[in-house]
């Protein structure tokens, strides 16, 4: 509501400067459109209610402001549909007044700070969901976005978007690297806000959090909506996207009968991580690229479904890279070992060498506390990825190296880094067995002599 008040104030100033009516006012003249109380919509502005007494403030926010937020864009808007089940659960007037005072001190016109506040809140409430979803660490998201280097021409999708972390990071990357292009004119601004970002999820709470996350990071109207992307009913968006960034759920319930038949034709399985991989191939347009997180089992699983999907990635598409991550990256929510998979959809092959990287450290401790550490491989990963043609001379004992497609095919398309990495063992020399036995014999004689002396001493 603080952000909405700032937007309305900016539009007021623009209208005053031009001598025109306010264009698209957030708080229209007249009563609150979300209630029948007759309260003025202007009284719902942050700048108007922030100094009220706690009891009056509490009643206004609960009965007027909160319904107004839930109804933004009209009852039929996508945002309002996400907010339908939201409940006002602030327990006391004093706590609400305290929160408003603290937020009022922050310069929320700064988009980065506003996003940071929201990310901090998400970090406090995040926990593993019942369908195997958990929040992807922000630094891992940034690495994946930097490696795929989005452009203003991309159409970006996360089919399991959760809190929209990948879409937000892609938006920040575009702002930092393509500022002039995305804000060149009104059409470019409109495309940035409404056409580039697409996120789907079947958890209504996640959608509510995600859509607000996007809004607070300056992306006003993204395509974030309810959709079970594995269902047959949604098999209508083939080839719609040029970049997929995702961390799909690794486990969860799956209605086999409702699953899209074209996905089951690619890979007949109930494993959601494999079906999502098949889905990404369908959603990408030719030439589109993907950076996704998969459990290690996808890389070396021995079932027909696992092998078929890996063969498709290597033989029919262009598999670019496998980055093996340590198992503590997702703690405290999960201890599963994972990897980042990067590939390009070609439908005509193109894999020559696959780049492997063995990430040992991500800048945080690998226990449940996840304290910040000095050691991190992330900068090295990005630099080597951007110059990966020079990696051909790297030995298999290094953290990163290239593996030719022919070798992967010989290993039944096993993509586990341990299959190709060479371990250097230090040679340890031991004394000959006869010497060791002689030393043991001497020790036993000393012990026997010691026991004999003790017996004599105690009588």
Buried (B, 14 or more C-beta within 10 A) or exposed (E): BBBBBBBBBEBBEEBEEEEEEBEEBBBBEEBBBBBEEEBBBBBBBBEBBBEBEBEEBBEBBBBBBBBBBBBBEEEEEBBBBBBEEBEBEEEEBEEBBEEBEEBEEEEBEEBEEBBBBBBEEBEEEBEBBEBBBBBBBBEBBBBBBBBBEBBBEBBBBBBBBBBBBBBBBBBBBBBEBBEEEBBEEEEBEEBBBEEBBBBBBBBBBBBBBBBBBBBBBBBBBBBBBBBBBBBBEBBEBEEBBBBBBBBBBBBBEBEEEEBBEEBBEBBBBEBBBBBBBBBBBBBBEEEBBBBBBBBBBBBBBEBEBBBBBBBBBBBBBBBBBBBBBBEBBBBBBBEBBBBBBBBBBBEEEBBEBBBBBBBEBBBBBBEEEBEEEEEBBBEEBBEBBEEBEEBEEBEBEBBBBBBEBEEBBEBEBBBBBEBBBEEEEEEEEEEEEEEEEEEEEEEEEEEEEEEEEEEEEEE
